[in-house]
Amino acid sequence: MLALSRKTNESIMLGNDIEVTVLEIKGDQVKIGVTAPKSVAIFRKEIYLQIQEENKKAAENQVDRDTIEKLFKI
């Protein structure tokens, strides 16, 4: 892990097109802003992990083609 020190209104760049800026430091909280292309998904880690878990569950519960055809009477 790379650890960097930044002050309010200072940024770091991730690659060529993602900028992370420290917006505010208040007590033990840091507010950050992320500027990135719309094609880059940005989530809080706990939300990202929930999405991954739901995707894993959905993949485990895939329905076979015969069941889908019966449901839609194809």
N, CA, C and O atoms as a CHARMM CRD file, in Angstrom:
* protein
*
  296
    1    1 MET  N      0.83700  -1.17300   0.00000 PROA 1      0.00000
    2    1 MET  CA     0.00000   0.00000   0.00000 PROA 1      0.00000
    3    1 MET  C      0.88500   1.24100   0.00000 PROA 1      0.00000
    4    1 MET  O      1.87500   1.32600   0.72700 PROA 1      0.00000
    5    2 LEU  N      0.50500   2.18000  -0.82300 PROA 2      0.00000
    6    2 LEU  CA     1.19100   3.46200  -0.87200 PROA 2      0.00000
    7    2 LEU  C      0.45500   4.42600   0.06100 PROA 2      0.00000
    8    2 LEU  O     -0.75500   4.60300  -0.08000 PROA 2      0.00000
    9    3 ALA  N      1.14400   5.03800   0.99000 PROA 3      0.00000
   10    3 ALA  CA     0.54500   6.00700   1.90600 PROA 3      0.00000
   11    3 ALA  C      1.06700   7.39400   1.55100 PROA 3      0.00000
   12    3 ALA  O      2.27700   7.60900   1.47500 PROA 3      0.00000
   13    4 LEU  N      0.14800   8.33000   1.33600 PROA 4      0.00000
   14    4 LEU  CA     0.51800   9.69300   0.96000 PROA 4      0.00000
   15    4 LEU  C     -0.08700  10.67900   1.94100 PROA 4      0.00000
   16    4 LEU  O     -1.18300  10.45800   2.45500 PROA 4      0.00000
   17    5 SER  N      0.61300  11.74600   2.19600 PROA 5      0.00000
   18    5 SER  CA     0.07500  12.83400   3.01900 PROA 5      0.00000
   19    5 SER  C     -0.41700  13.93000   2.09000 PROA 5      0.00000
   20    5 SER  O      0.28900  14.31800   1.15900 PROA 5      0.00000
   21    6 ARG  N     -1.61900  14.42900   2.33400 PROA 6      0.00000
   22    6 ARG  CA    -2.19700  15.50800   1.54900 PROA 6      0.00000
   23    6 ARG  C     -2.89200  16.46900   2.49900 PROA 6      0.00000
   24    6 ARG  O     -3.39000  16.06300   3.54900 PROA 6      0.00000
   25    7 LYS  N     -2.92300  17.71900   2.13700 PROA 7      0.00000
   26    7 LYS  CA    -3.64100  18.73200   2.89300 PROA 7      0.00000
   27    7 LYS  C     -4.93300  19.06200   2.15600 PROA 7      0.00000
   28    7 LYS  O     -5.12600  18.63700   1.01700 PROA 7      0.00000
   29    8 THR  N     -5.81600  19.81400   2.79900 PROA 8      0.00000
   30    8 THR  CA    -7.06000  20.22700   2.16000 PROA 8      0.00000
   31    8 THR  C     -6.76500  20.90400   0.82200 PROA 8      0.00000
   32    8 THR  O     -5.85600  21.72500   0.70600 PROA 8      0.00000
   33    9 ASN  N     -7.55200  20.54100  -0.16900 PROA 9      0.00000
   34    9 ASN  CA    -7.45400  21.03900  -1.55000 PROA 9      0.00000
   35    9 ASN  C     -6.25700  20.49700  -2.31700 PROA 9      0.00000
   36    9 ASN  O     -5.98500  20.95600  -3.42600 PROA 9      0.00000
   37   10 GLU  N     -5.53800  19.53500  -1.75900 PROA 10     0.00000
   38   10 GLU  CA    -4.47000  18.86900  -2.49900 PROA 10     0.00000
   39   10 GLU  C     -5.01600  17.55700  -3.05700 PROA 10     0.00000
   40   10 GLU  O     -5.94800  16.97300  -2.50500 PROA 10     0.00000
   41   11 SER  N     -4.42100  17.10600  -4.15400 PROA 11     0.00000
   42   11 SER  CA    -4.93400  15.94400  -4.87900 PROA 11     0.00000
   43   11 SER  C     -3.85300  14.91300  -5.13900 PROA 11     0.00000
   44   11 SER  O     -2.66100  15.16900  -4.97200 PROA 11     0.00000
   45   12 ILE  N     -4.30500  13.74500  -5.55100 PROA 12     0.00000
   46   12 ILE  CA    -3.43900  12.72600  -6.13000 PROA 12     0.00000
   47   12 ILE  C     -4.08800  12.28700  -7.44000 PROA 12     0.00000
   48   12 ILE  O     -5.30400  12.38600  -7.60200 PROA 12     0.00000
   49   13 MET  N     -3.28400  11.81100  -8.35200 PROA 13     0.00000
   50   13 MET  CA    -3.78500  11.32500  -9.63100 PROA 13     0.00000
   51   13 MET  C     -3.62300   9.81200  -9.68600 PROA 13     0.00000
   52   13 MET  O     -2.58600   9.26800  -9.30700 PROA 13     0.00000
   53   14 LEU  N     -4.66700   9.14400 -10.16500 PROA 14     0.00000
   54   14 LEU  CA    -4.62800   7.71100 -10.40900 PROA 14     0.00000
   55   14 LEU  C     -4.67700   7.53400 -11.92000 PROA 14     0.00000
   56   14 LEU  O     -5.71000   7.76200 -12.55000 PROA 14     0.00000
   57   15 GLY  N     -3.56900   7.13100 -12.48300 PROA 15     0.00000
   58   15 GLY  CA    -3.49200   7.07800 -13.94100 PROA 15     0.00000
   59   15 GLY  C     -3.54900   8.48300 -14.50700 PROA 15     0.00000
   60   15 GLY  O     -3.09400   9.43900 -13.87900 PROA 15     0.00000
   61   16 ASN  N     -4.11200   8.59700 -15.70000 PROA 16     0.00000
   62   16 ASN  CA    -4.16700   9.88800 -16.38200 PROA 16     0.00000
   63   16 ASN  C     -5.47400  10.63000 -16.18100 PROA 16     0.00000
   64   16 ASN  O     -5.54700  11.82700 -16.46000 PROA 16     0.00000
   65   17 ASP  N     -6.51800   9.94600 -15.70000 PROA 17     0.00000
   66   17 ASP  CA    -7.81500  10.59200 -15.72700 PROA 17     0.00000
   67   17 ASP  C     -8.65200  10.46200 -14.45000 PROA 17     0.00000
   68   17 ASP  O     -9.84700  10.75800 -14.47000 PROA 17     0.00000
   69   18 ILE  N     -8.05300  10.03200 -13.35300 PROA 18     0.00000
   70   18 ILE  CA    -8.77900   9.96000 -12.08500 PROA 18     0.00000
   71   18 ILE  C     -8.03500  10.81500 -11.06400 PROA 18     0.00000
   72   18 ILE  O     -6.86000  10.58400 -10.77800 PROA 18     0.00000
   73   19 GLU  N     -8.73800  11.80100 -10.52300 PROA 19     0.00000
   74   19 GLU  CA    -8.15700  12.70000  -9.53700 PROA 19     0.00000
   75   19 GLU  C     -8.91400  12.55900  -8.21900 PROA 19     0.00000
   76   19 GLU  O    -10.14300  12.62500  -8.19000 PROA 19     0.00000
   77   20 VAL  N     -8.17200  12.36400  -7.13400 PROA 20     0.00000
   78   20 VAL  CA    -8.74400  12.27000  -5.78700 PROA 20     0.00000
   79   20 VAL  C     -8.26100  13.49200  -5.01500 PROA 20     0.00000
   80   20 VAL  O     -7.05900  13.71300  -4.86700 PROA 20     0.00000
   81   21 THR  N     -9.22300  14.28900  -4.51900 PROA 21     0.00000
   82   21 THR  CA    -8.90600  15.54500  -3.84200 PROA 21     0.00000
   83   21 THR  C     -9.39600  15.51000  -2.40200 PROA 21     0.00000
   84   21 THR  O    -10.51400  15.06800  -2.13600 PROA 21     0.00000
   85   22 VAL  N     -8.56900  15.97000  -1.47600 PROA 22     0.00000
   86   22 VAL  CA    -8.98600  16.12300  -0.08100 PROA 22     0.00000
   87   22 VAL  C     -9.79600  17.41300  -0.01000 PROA 22     0.00000
   88   22 VAL  O     -9.26100  18.49700  -0.23900 PROA 22     0.00000
   89   23 LEU  N    -11.09400  17.29600   0.31000 PROA 23     0.00000
   90   23 LEU  CA   -11.96700  18.46200   0.35300 PROA 23     0.00000
   91   23 LEU  C    -12.01900  19.09900   1.73300 PROA 23     0.00000
   92   23 LEU  O    -12.06800  20.32200   1.86900 PROA 23     0.00000
   93   24 GLU  N    -12.00800  18.24300   2.75900 PROA 24     0.00000
   94   24 GLU  CA   -12.16300  18.76700   4.11900 PROA 24     0.00000
   95   24 GLU  C    -11.61800  17.74900   5.11500 PROA 24     0.00000
   96   24 GLU  O    -11.75600  16.54100   4.92200 PROA 24     0.00000
   97   25 ILE  N    -11.00800  18.24000   6.16300 PROA 25     0.00000
   98   25 ILE  CA   -10.55400  17.39800   7.26300 PROA 25     0.00000
   99   25 ILE  C    -11.20900  17.95500   8.51900 PROA 25     0.00000
  100   25 ILE  O    -10.99900  19.11100   8.88600 PROA 25     0.00000
  101   26 LYS  N    -12.00800  17.11100   9.17300 PROA 26     0.00000
  102   26 LYS  CA   -12.72600  17.55500  10.37200 PROA 26     0.00000
  103   26 LYS  C    -12.63700  16.43100  11.40600 PROA 26     0.00000
  104   26 LYS  O    -13.27000  15.38600  11.25900 PROA 26     0.00000
  105   27 GLY  N    -11.85100  16.65900  12.44300 PROA 27     0.00000
  106   27 GLY  CA   -11.68100  15.62100  13.46500 PROA 27     0.00000
  107   27 GLY  C    -11.05100  14.38500  12.86500 PROA 27     0.00000
  108   27 GLY  O     -9.98500  14.45500  12.25300 PROA 27     0.00000
  109   28 ASP  N    -11.72000  13.23500  13.04200 PROA 28     0.00000
  110   28 ASP  CA   -11.18300  11.98500  12.50800 PROA 28     0.00000
  111   28 ASP  C    -11.80400  11.61600  11.16100 PROA 28     0.00000
  112   28 ASP  O    -11.67700  10.47400  10.71800 PROA 28     0.00000
  113   29 GLN  N    -12.46600  12.55800  10.51000 PROA 29     0.00000
  114   29 GLN  CA   -13.06000  12.30400   9.20500 PROA 29     0.00000
  115   29 GLN  C    -12.38000  13.13700   8.12600 PROA 29     0.00000
  116   29 GLN  O    -11.98700  14.28300   8.34200 PROA 29     0.00000
  117   30 VAL  N    -12.25800  12.52400   6.97500 PROA 30     0.00000
  118   30 VAL  CA   -11.69900  13.20300   5.81300 PROA 30     0.00000
  119   30 VAL  C    -12.73500  13.10700   4.69600 PROA 30     0.00000
  120   30 VAL  O    -13.20000  12.01500   4.36800 PROA 30     0.00000
  121   31 LYS  N    -13.09400  14.24600   4.11500 PROA 31     0.00000
  122   31 LYS  CA   -14.02600  14.25800   2.98600 PROA 31     0.00000
  123   31 LYS  C    -13.19000  14.35100   1.71800 PROA 31     0.00000
  124   31 LYS  O    -12.35800  15.24500   1.56700 PROA 31     0.00000
  125   32 ILE  N    -13.42600  13.41100   0.81300 PROA 32     0.00000
  126   32 ILE  CA   -12.66800  13.39100  -0.43300 PROA 32     0.00000
  127   32 ILE  C    -13.60900  13.55000  -1.61900 PROA 32     0.00000
  128   32 ILE  O    -14.79300  13.22100  -1.54700 PROA 32     0.00000
  129   33 GLY  N    -13.06200  14.05100  -2.68900 PROA 33     0.00000
  130   33 GLY  CA   -13.78900  14.15100  -3.94800 PROA 33     0.00000
  131   33 GLY  C    -13.04400  13.35700  -4.99600 PROA 33     0.00000
  132   33 GLY  O    -11.81400  13.31700  -5.00200 PROA 33     0.00000
  133   34 VAL  N    -13.79400  12.72500  -5.88500 PROA 34     0.00000
  134   34 VAL  CA   -13.18800  11.93300  -6.95000 PROA 34     0.00000
  135   34 VAL  C    -13.70500  12.44800  -8.29000 PROA 34     0.00000
  136   34 VAL  O    -14.91300  12.51700  -8.52000 PROA 34     0.00000
  137   35 THR  N    -12.78100  12.80400  -9.15900 PROA 35     0.00000
  138   35 THR  CA   -13.12300  13.19600 -10.52200 PROA 35     0.00000
  139   35 THR  C    -12.63300  12.08500 -11.43500 PROA 35     0.00000
  140   35 THR  O    -11.44200  11.77700 -11.48300 PROA 35     0.00000
  141   36 ALA  N    -13.58100  11.48300 -12.16200 PROA 36     0.00000
  142   36 ALA  CA   -13.23600  10.34700 -13.02200 PROA 36     0.00000
  143   36 ALA  C    -14.20800  10.31200 -14.19900 PROA 36     0.00000
  144   36 ALA  O    -15.28400  10.90600 -14.13500 PROA 36     0.00000
  145   37 PRO  N    -13.83100   9.61700 -15.27000 PROA 37     0.00000
  146   37 PRO  CA   -14.75500   9.45100 -16.39500 PROA 37     0.00000
  147   37 PRO  C    -16.02000   8.71800 -15.94400 PROA 37     0.00000
  148   37 PRO  O    -15.98500   7.93100 -14.99800 PROA 37     0.00000
  149   38 LYS  N    -17.12600   8.98100 -16.62100 PROA 38     0.00000
  150   38 LYS  CA   -18.38900   8.32900 -16.26900 PROA 38     0.00000
  151   38 LYS  C    -18.30500   6.80600 -16.39500 PROA 38     0.00000
  152   38 LYS  O    -19.08800   6.08900 -15.77300 PROA 38     0.00000
  153   39 SER  N    -17.37700   6.32000 -17.18300 PROA 39     0.00000
  154   39 SER  CA   -17.23900   4.87400 -17.37500 PROA 39     0.00000
  155   39 SER  C    -16.60700   4.17600 -16.17300 PROA 39     0.00000
  156   39 SER  O    -16.59100   2.94700 -16.11200 PROA 39     0.00000
  157   40 VAL  N    -16.08900   4.94700 -15.21700 PROA 40     0.00000
  158   40 VAL  CA   -15.45100   4.37800 -14.03500 PROA 40     0.00000
  159   40 VAL  C    -16.47500   4.34300 -12.89400 PROA 40     0.00000
  160   40 VAL  O    -16.96900   5.38300 -12.45700 PROA 40     0.00000
  161   41 ALA  N    -16.78000   3.14700 -12.42700 PROA 41     0.00000
  162   41 ALA  CA   -17.70600   2.99600 -11.30100 PROA 41     0.00000
  163   41 ALA  C    -16.97400   3.31600 -10.00000 PROA 41     0.00000
  164   41 ALA  O    -15.85100   2.85800  -9.78400 PROA 41     0.00000
  165   42 ILE  N    -17.61600   4.10800  -9.13200 PROA 42     0.00000
  166   42 ILE  CA   -17.00700   4.49300  -7.86500 PROA 42     0.00000
  167   42 ILE  C    -17.98900   4.15200  -6.75500 PROA 42     0.00000
  168   42 ILE  O    -19.12300   4.63100  -6.76200 PROA 42     0.00000
  169   43 PHE  N    -17.56600   3.33400  -5.80700 PROA 43     0.00000
  170   43 PHE  CA   -18.39900   2.90800  -4.68900 PROA 43     0.00000
  171   43 PHE  C    -17.61700   3.00500  -3.39500 PROA 43     0.00000
  172   43 PHE  O    -16.39300   2.87500  -3.38900 PROA 43     0.00000
  173   44 ARG  N    -18.33100   3.23500  -2.28600 PROA 44     0.00000
  174   44 ARG  CA   -17.71300   3.03300  -0.97600 PROA 44     0.00000
  175   44 ARG  C    -17.42000   1.54200  -0.88000 PROA 44     0.00000
  176   44 ARG  O    -18.16600   0.72800  -1.42400 PROA 44     0.00000
  177   45 LYS  N    -16.33900   1.17500  -0.19200 PROA 45     0.00000
  178   45 LYS  CA   -15.91800  -0.22400  -0.17300 PROA 45     0.00000
  179   45 LYS  C    -16.99100  -1.15200   0.36100 PROA 45     0.00000
  180   45 LYS  O    -17.18500  -2.24100  -0.18000 PROA 45     0.00000
  181   46 GLU  N    -17.70500  -0.74000   1.42800 PROA 46     0.00000
  182   46 GLU  CA   -18.72000  -1.63300   1.98600 PROA 46     0.00000
  183   46 GLU  C    -19.85200  -1.88500   0.99100 PROA 46     0.00000
  184   46 GLU  O    -20.42000  -2.97800   0.97500 PROA 46     0.00000
  185   47 ILE  N    -20.18600  -0.90800   0.17300 PROA 47     0.00000
  186   47 ILE  CA   -21.20600  -1.09900  -0.86500 PROA 47     0.00000
  187   47 ILE  C    -20.65700  -1.99700  -1.96300 PROA 47     0.00000
  188   47 ILE  O    -21.35900  -2.88500  -2.44700 PROA 47     0.00000
  189   48 TYR  N    -19.42000  -1.77700  -2.35700 PROA 48     0.00000
  190   48 TYR  CA   -18.78400  -2.60800  -3.37100 PROA 48     0.00000
  191   48 TYR  C    -18.78400  -4.08100  -2.95800 PROA 48     0.00000
  192   48 TYR  O    -19.07900  -4.95800  -3.77000 PROA 48     0.00000
  193   49 LEU  N    -18.45300  -4.34800  -1.69500 PROA 49     0.00000
  194   49 LEU  CA   -18.42700  -5.72700  -1.20600 PROA 49     0.00000
  195   49 LEU  C    -19.82700  -6.34000  -1.21100 PROA 49     0.00000
  196   49 LEU  O    -19.98000  -7.52400  -1.50800 PROA 49     0.00000
  197   50 GLN  N    -20.84900  -5.54600  -0.88500 PROA 50     0.00000
  198   50 GLN  CA   -22.22700  -6.04800  -0.93300 PROA 50     0.00000
  199   50 GLN  C    -22.62900  -6.39400  -2.36000 PROA 50     0.00000
  200   50 GLN  O    -23.27200  -7.41700  -2.59400 PROA 50     0.00000
  201   51 ILE  N    -22.25800  -5.55800  -3.30300 PROA 51     0.00000
  202   51 ILE  CA   -22.56000  -5.82800  -4.71100 PROA 51     0.00000
  203   51 ILE  C    -21.88400  -7.12100  -5.15500 PROA 51     0.00000
  204   51 ILE  O    -22.49400  -7.95100  -5.82900 PROA 51     0.00000
  205   52 GLN  N    -20.62500  -7.28400  -4.77500 PROA 52     0.00000
  206   52 GLN  CA   -19.90100  -8.50900  -5.14500 PROA 52     0.00000
  207   52 GLN  C    -20.58000  -9.75000  -4.56800 PROA 52     0.00000
  208   52 GLN  O    -20.70400 -10.76700  -5.25100 PROA 52     0.00000
  209   53 GLU  N    -21.01900  -9.66700  -3.31200 PROA 53     0.00000
  210   53 GLU  CA   -21.68900 -10.79700  -2.67000 PROA 53     0.00000
  211   53 GLU  C    -23.01300 -11.11800  -3.36700 PROA 53     0.00000
  212   53 GLU  O    -23.33000 -12.28700  -3.58400 PROA 53     0.00000
  213   54 GLU  N    -23.78000 -10.09700  -3.71400 PROA 54     0.00000
  214   54 GLU  CA   -25.04900 -10.31200  -4.41800 PROA 54     0.00000
  215   54 GLU  C    -24.80700 -10.91200  -5.79700 PROA 54     0.00000
  216   54 GLU  O    -25.55300 -11.79200  -6.22900 PROA 54     0.00000
  217   55 ASN  N    -23.78000 -10.44900  -6.48600 PROA 55     0.00000
  218   55 ASN  CA   -23.44800 -11.01700  -7.79600 PROA 55     0.00000
  219   55 ASN  C    -23.06100 -12.48200  -7.67300 PROA 55     0.00000
  220   55 ASN  O    -23.43400 -13.30400  -8.51000 PROA 55     0.00000
  221   56 LYS  N    -22.31200 -12.80500  -6.62500 PROA 56     0.00000
  222   56 LYS  CA   -21.90600 -14.19700  -6.39300 PROA 56     0.00000
  223   56 LYS  C    -23.12900 -15.07400  -6.14000 PROA 56     0.00000
  224   56 LYS  O    -23.23300 -16.17400  -6.68400 PROA 56     0.00000
  225   57 LYS  N    -24.05700 -14.58600  -5.31200 PROA 57     0.00000
  226   57 LYS  CA   -25.28300 -15.34600  -5.03400 PROA 57     0.00000
  227   57 LYS  C    -26.10500 -15.54200  -6.30100 PROA 57     0.00000
  228   57 LYS  O    -26.63600 -16.62600  -6.54000 PROA 57     0.00000
  229   58 ALA  N    -26.21100 -14.50000  -7.10500 PROA 58     0.00000
  230   58 ALA  CA   -26.98900 -14.58600  -8.33800 PROA 58     0.00000
  231   58 ALA  C    -26.36600 -15.60100  -9.29200 PROA 58     0.00000
  232   58 ALA  O    -27.08500 -16.34800  -9.95400 PROA 58     0.00000
  233   59 ALA  N    -25.05100 -15.63300  -9.36600 PROA 59     0.00000
  234   59 ALA  CA   -24.36500 -16.57300 -10.25300 PROA 59     0.00000
  235   59 ALA  C    -24.57300 -18.01700  -9.78700 PROA 59     0.00000
  236   59 ALA  O    -24.65700 -18.93300 -10.60400 PROA 59     0.00000
  237   60 GLU  N    -24.65400 -18.21000  -8.48000 PROA 60     0.00000
  238   60 GLU  CA   -24.85400 -19.55400  -7.93500 PROA 60     0.00000
  239   60 GLU  C    -26.27700 -20.04900  -8.15700 PROA 60     0.00000
  240   60 GLU  O    -26.52000 -21.25600  -8.16900 PROA 60     0.00000
  241   61 ASN  N    -27.20600 -19.13600  -8.33000 PROA 61     0.00000
  242   61 ASN  CA   -28.61600 -19.48700  -8.47100 PROA 61     0.00000
  243   61 ASN  C    -29.11800 -19.34700  -9.89600 PROA 61     0.00000
  244   61 ASN  O    -30.29500 -19.06400 -10.11600 PROA 61     0.00000
  245   62 GLN  N    -28.24700 -19.54100 -10.85400 PROA 62     0.00000
  246   62 GLN  CA   -28.66500 -19.41800 -12.24500 PROA 62     0.00000
  247   62 GLN  C    -29.68400 -20.49700 -12.58600 PROA 62     0.00000
  248   62 GLN  O    -29.58600 -21.64000 -12.14000 PROA 62     0.00000
  249   63 VAL  N    -30.66100 -20.10000 -13.38800 PROA 63     0.00000
  250   63 VAL  CA   -31.70400 -21.01900 -13.82200 PROA 63     0.00000
  251   63 VAL  C    -31.30700 -21.55000 -15.18900 PROA 63     0.00000
  252   63 VAL  O    -30.79500 -20.80800 -16.02700 PROA 63     0.00000
  253   64 ASP  N    -31.54500 -22.84300 -15.41200 PROA 64     0.00000
  254   64 ASP  CA   -31.16200 -23.40400 -16.70400 PROA 64     0.00000
  255   64 ASP  C    -32.15900 -22.99300 -17.79300 PROA 64     0.00000
  256   64 ASP  O    -33.25600 -22.51900 -17.49800 PROA 64     0.00000
  257   65 ARG  N    -31.77200 -23.17700 -19.01600 PROA 65     0.00000
  258   65 ARG  CA   -32.57100 -22.73500 -20.17200 PROA 65     0.00000
  259   65 ARG  C    -33.93500 -23.40800 -20.20200 PROA 65     0.00000
  260   65 ARG  O    -34.92600 -22.75700 -20.53200 PROA 65     0.00000
  261   66 ASP  N    -34.01600 -24.69000 -19.86900 PROA 66     0.00000
  262   66 ASP  CA   -35.30000 -25.40200 -19.89000 PROA 66     0.00000
  263   66 ASP  C    -36.30600 -24.76100 -18.94600 PROA 66     0.00000
  264   66 ASP  O    -37.48300 -24.63200 -19.28500 PROA 66     0.00000
  265   67 THR  N    -35.85000 -24.36000 -17.76200 PROA 67     0.00000
  266   67 THR  CA   -36.74100 -23.72600 -16.78100 PROA 67     0.00000
  267   67 THR  C    -37.25700 -22.40000 -17.31700 PROA 67     0.00000
  268   67 THR  O    -38.43900 -22.09200 -17.16400 PROA 67     0.00000
  269   68 ILE  N    -36.39300 -21.60900 -17.94200 PROA 68     0.00000
  270   68 ILE  CA   -36.81500 -20.31800 -18.51300 PROA 68     0.00000
  271   68 ILE  C    -37.82900 -20.54900 -19.62900 PROA 68     0.00000
  272   68 ILE  O    -38.83500 -19.84500 -19.70800 PROA 68     0.00000
  273   69 GLU  N    -37.57200 -21.52800 -20.49000 PROA 69     0.00000
  274   69 GLU  CA   -38.50400 -21.80100 -21.59700 PROA 69     0.00000
  275   69 GLU  C    -39.86000 -22.23500 -21.06000 PROA 69     0.00000
  276   69 GLU  O    -40.89100 -21.85200 -21.61400 PROA 69     0.00000
  277   70 LYS  N    -39.87900 -23.02800 -19.99100 PROA 70     0.00000
  278   70 LYS  CA   -41.15800 -23.44800 -19.39000 PROA 70     0.00000
  279   70 LYS  C    -41.89900 -22.25600 -18.79600 PROA 70     0.00000
  280   70 LYS  O    -43.11900 -22.15900 -18.92000 PROA 70     0.00000
  281   71 LEU  N    -41.17400 -21.35800 -18.15900 PROA 71     0.00000
  282   71 LEU  CA   -41.80800 -20.18400 -17.55800 PROA 71     0.00000
  283   71 LEU  C    -42.46100 -19.30300 -18.61000 PROA 71     0.00000
  284   71 LEU  O    -43.55200 -18.77600 -18.39500 PROA 71     0.00000
  285   72 PHE  N    -41.79600 -19.14500 -19.74200 PROA 72     0.00000
  286   72 PHE  CA   -42.30000 -18.27600 -20.78800 PROA 72     0.00000
  287   72 PHE  C    -42.98600 -19.06400 -21.90700 PROA 72     0.00000
  288   72 PHE  O    -43.40300 -18.48700 -22.91200 PROA 72     0.00000
  289   73 LYS  N    -43.10100 -20.37500 -21.73100 PROA 73     0.00000
  290   73 LYS  CA   -43.76200 -21.25900 -22.70400 PROA 73     0.00000
  291   73 LYS  C    -43.24900 -21.02800 -24.10200 PROA 73     0.00000
  292   73 LYS  O    -44.01200 -20.82300 -25.04600 PROA 73     0.00000
  293   74 ILE  N    -41.92000 -21.06800 -24.21300 PROA 74     0.00000
  294   74 ILE  CA   -41.27000 -20.86100 -25.51000 PROA 74     0.00000
  295   74 ILE  C    -41.27100 -22.16100 -26.27500 PROA 74     0.00000
  296   74 ILE  O    -40.77200 -22.21700 -27.39900 PROA 74     0.00000
